[in-house]
């Protein structure tokens, strides 16, 4: 009877907590809707005939737009899609009301490959002979690279520019794991497959150092070439400045032509008034139109709903690849496969663009997704657009496409396979835990963290790794028209930049998401078309799933601040199951 009452009380408590959580969700949704309605009413202010598009990047730009509840502000944290962002700039180019663009770059929440796409659209905007002005208190490598498209670059007096070259910093855990009594069990193929190095070494291997320097150096060279062209500073000088940390203060930055002048924000606003033709005698005011206001302006986007029944599907594959439906920041094999299947079976969808932003993940899940791409490619054009990273399993699902489009600074390749298990027997013994296994067969507890693998078990996994690696290079060979020997030579787990991948045949052309869409339209013979995005979920479902899934992470992130990203990545590694096609490690370009 006591157990029955405990069960009833537990059920009641669970129901109560669910009601509380749903109540909080409802409050946040209502507040978010009220905020959205309020912002829409503000956005209805008519755009003047002397307006300036104000791009401040405070709203993060991602492959897909989203809105997630923020438990501290009780508002919705929004992101804007890359395609919406670039389409906005294209519209502004043709809009006579928009006299120019103000790049407000103190904060830039954008990936490196996305920066390239935005930068190219801004360069095209300049062909309209409208102006672009850039200003920041601080320029990172990314924001300064973007700023170089501007007619004039301004820096706040006493502001700073980071210009020291790129650095990839890798954390190694071998000594820590040893101290706490955990032994990693590692099986891999590929001398460059360094995804497991942090668990087996205390410092970077020469093979890993070689590949890291190669692709980080390639990304750096892309930045250098862009700055050299727009600022007319030679590549040799730029590298000299980086090596000597000469761009250490604002005055030096101006002397060496990194910026055109040192100005405060109020001075920038005064210049924008002059450039836009504001006449104060006529009581005219500077009209800085932010992204969301311009996007919701009917005159700007009165033709955004294309009535054409012919469609191009954009399917987003973003995050680590896992089996099943996946979760936040994950590509679930079932979810993505279903999306590809729906696009394939939809007669109105004439071509598919698969946008990949993934370091890879489960080998099995990658194969499941690959199969759907093969089926789709037999019926209609399939174009891959690579985002910041499309490597390992992310490249495996790309290789069956008709054409692969990449940015020069995308990260790709990493054609290799590994398995990772942990033996925690020593740790368990130290804290007083002892596990006894009762098995029906000799290896029933195969993979248990409570004991070390036998040589036979290790050999079984090694054979699986080798078999999957051979399938990997075979599929790449068939998809890319390369011999097995050629794929193996550029494989072995090695990571490449998009620019280098073009030279060795892993990608076809340089460009962004719009390049892939244009190519899909050309290959399917479409002049008019609409865009349909997958996977599809209604916004309320997305918000509720995000709320339930991210509540715990939210509080951890609030506590750890900027260090949260390292916690999250360590947590991701602990979730690795089975044999993996995964990117070596995370690279942040700052």
Secondary structure, DSSP 8 states (H G I E B T S, - for coil): -HHHHHHHHHHHHHHHHHHHHHHHHHHHHHHHHHHHHHHHHHHTS---TTEEEEE---SEEESS-EEEEETTTTEEEEEEEHHHHHHHHHHHHH-TTEEEEEEE-S-----HHHHHHHHHHHHHHGGGT-EEEEEEEEE-HHHHHHHTTSSEEEEEEEEEE--S---------HHHHHHHT-EEEEEEE-TT-GGGHHHH-SS--HHHHHHHHHHHHHHHHHHHHHHHHHH---HHHHHHHHHHT---SHHHHHHTTS-SEE--HHHHHHHHHHHHT--GGGT---EEEEHHHHHT-TTTSTT-S---S-EEEEEEEESEEESTT--TTEEEHHHHHHHHHHHHH-TTEEEEEEEEEE-EEEHHHHHHHHHHHHHHHTTSEEEEEEEEEEETHHHHTTTTSSEEEE-TT-EEE---EEEEEEE-HHHHHHTT-------SSTTTTTT-TTS---HHHHHHHHHHHHHHHHHHHHHHHHHHT--HHHHHHH-TT-EEEHHHHHHTTS--EE--HHHHHHHHHHHTT-SS-EEEEES---HHHHHHHHHHHHHHHHHHHHHHGGGHHHHHHHHHHHT--SEEEE-SS-----
